[in-house]
Amino acid sequence: MQLNEIKPGLQYALLSQTGPVHAPLFVMSVEVNGQVFEGSGPTKKKAKLHAAEKALRSFVQFPNASEAHLAMGRTLSANTDFTSDQADFPDTLFNGFETPDRSDAPFYLGSNGDDSFSSSGDLSLAASPAPAGLAQPPLPGPPPFPPPSGKNPVMILNELRPGLKYDFLSESGESHAKSFVMSVVVDGQFFEGSGRNKKLAKARAAQSALATIFNLHLDQTPSRQPIPSEGLQLHLPQVLADAVARLVLDKFGDLTDNFSSPHARRKVLAGIVMTTGTDVKDAKVISVSTGTKCINGEYMSDRGLALNDCHAEIVARRSLLRFLYTQLELYLNSKDDQKRSIFQKSERGGFRLKESVQFHLYISTSPCGDARIFSPHEPILEGAAALVCREERRGLSPGLPLLEPADRHPNRKARGQLRTKIESGEGTIPVRSNASLQTWDGVLQGERLLTMSCSDKMARWNVVGVQGSLLSIFVEPIYFSSIILGSLYHGDHLSRAMYQRIANIEDLPPLYALNKPLLSASQW
């Protein structure tokens, strides 16, 4: 009823009816301004009610009722009596629209200033005023509301702030893989975007401004939305994701002579970036790696002369270990070096990271295994985000097929399974529950070498840390603060693979916990 008062004439559709005759389960859907909401229940009426509730919850992002009406395509009546104590709608409808007092409202910290970053470490990002203190981050918000149909981000931003000027900042890459960077200043804040042409770069700069200033997110696919980490967050999710991606790509460009070296030919690129505060301008690239293969059993070495797993993200983590050992050694050198080290003495004995130090993992594509196997294609984009996507695809390959729909069966038993890599090849296969114990001589005699998929290894890192067993003797567990993907990001699949499938883990030793890092796709 409440939804019908805001948006009369909505049509509900029956999607499915399952279950026995005495206990049926109905699934109904309703479309509101381009967004489809589904609800289920033992009767069609209850299923419709649940679908309407989901639609209503999506409007919570608007601070007041009038903005919700405006977004729904309906304005308040001209003869509305604003002095009346009687509301036109039930109190329960807009309870969620109340904005908390600013002193109590949580917030994120972003980078300050508008200095430009170069490949040596500088990076231009969305600026936001630095608050006086830190607070716990807000809970994940509702899905963003659809932008005006058929309008791209530049058009929408121009309607909100007419007369904006876009500046061309830089151009890099070879002729077949150009990257352009455009910037725009909105309300005194600096935003930039990059793309394979200037038009796409402008759209991404506008998209960043819309998201930061107006809380208008143009990516309508829920699976494309960042998943915030638990606990304190020092950076805006998308700002951090783009910063990490750009730093890794720039460093890889430096190492490969602007991608012209034969070493630049790779399928997967990974890197780890360290931040030491709230400003991403101080971020530092720790490691950059490439690779998609693991060793064949016959080439294993019992003297440690061969790497078993050379997937990019695994090699990047091995490089991080070398950095951690170097920093621990630096701390033990002298008192002056202790200040430069990322470690400090722990009151429990041993060492731990300094409070502001965080590590962020970037992978150019989804890690093999459970995170990737069910999302081999990018999800469907709608509205203005689709316009950006189509523009990007036009520069890649005009013959690309339509994007595949999102996963329709997230709870199937195949989801969340442990998987092993294929020897000397790419891809993964499920681990059999009755698999025999792997032995050294068995592998040497021809048995298949079982190497954990990257998804499974990363899930393990989110419990035991990335520091490894030897370093665990000296330092407290170290976890990634964020995992950033360059492509094939699917929030549902990635979060399940990284920590949701082991959410029931308990009785962990002191200092260990289930880490839930920020999960996000980069726009770079």
C-alpha angles and dihedrals in degrees: 000000000000092000091047091054091056096040112019122200100032115163121222119206129202108233101178147342118209139163133055123313093257093050111028124175117212125196117201129181136198129192118218116184094329097318119109119213123191131202134180135203146142090270134034090243093057091044090053089048092054091048090051091049091054090050091050093049091056090067095062091098090074111089096218143014096258092058090049089053091048093050090049090056096254129102127205117271115269091232095052111140104228091182093061119106091212115088122216091229135042114278092240093064100069101025089108092054095069111113114224120237110280092238090059099038116109119227145181127244118230135181120289131223132021103257114144121242122217131194089278090070108290119122133178114221143163109293126220130177112263110242121220096250146006128259137179112282120253121260116265107288128230122277111287116260118252114265120230107300117261096008123120122219094262092055093047093049091047090056091052096041111018121202100030117162122219118209127207109231109174149339125212142162135055123304093265094046108036122168121200127193122206129179139199133187116221122179090343094307123117121228131177137186136190134207147145090276136021093255093058091044090054091049092053093048089052090046091054091050092049092051096046102040104027101026087233111146115191097193102095097182107100090207089062094058119106116253109222120228123246117259129011118002119198099187141042105262099234093039090053093045093052092044093052093046094049094047092052093046092047092050091048088050090053092050094049099044094257092321092301096112120097086241089067090072102096140135100213129030123189135177143169123226126194123211123193102191145349096302115080089202086082093055118127130202109235101179142359123194144164133200146115105191140086128202126274113242094243092061098053117125126218089200097058095254096129134054112231096200123037100170109139098246092048092051090047090055091048088054089050089057091057089051092050092051089049091051092048090051089048091056091053095050101076143324091264091054091050089071091054094048121093089223131082134182115277121223087225092057129268121043140302138186118275112259098255098045116107134168124215126195120213123192122179090222140013114293116256118263129035095355093055109027094076097040107050090147135046114263122252116277124206138200119354093353089060090054090055091046093050090049090052093047091050088064092048108043126335090204097062113132123242114284116265119250121253122269111290096189108050094158101054116128091245089068116092097017123149111250136190130215124250113250114255090351144069131270136048138250129204120266111246115234091224095046114142122241112277114239132188096236091044091057092046089053093055108278114141114266110238111218118175116245117249091248090057093046092050090049088054090050088056089063109031097026131239097272097090130229098287096049089046087073090065108027138042117252115292119208134186112255093205141010114208124192126200095202143359091038114168114170096205095049095041096048091047092050095045102046118328095084090057096039092121094061112128144162092056119169118262115289092020122106142155103276117214107190128189110279117202146146120236123231090214 
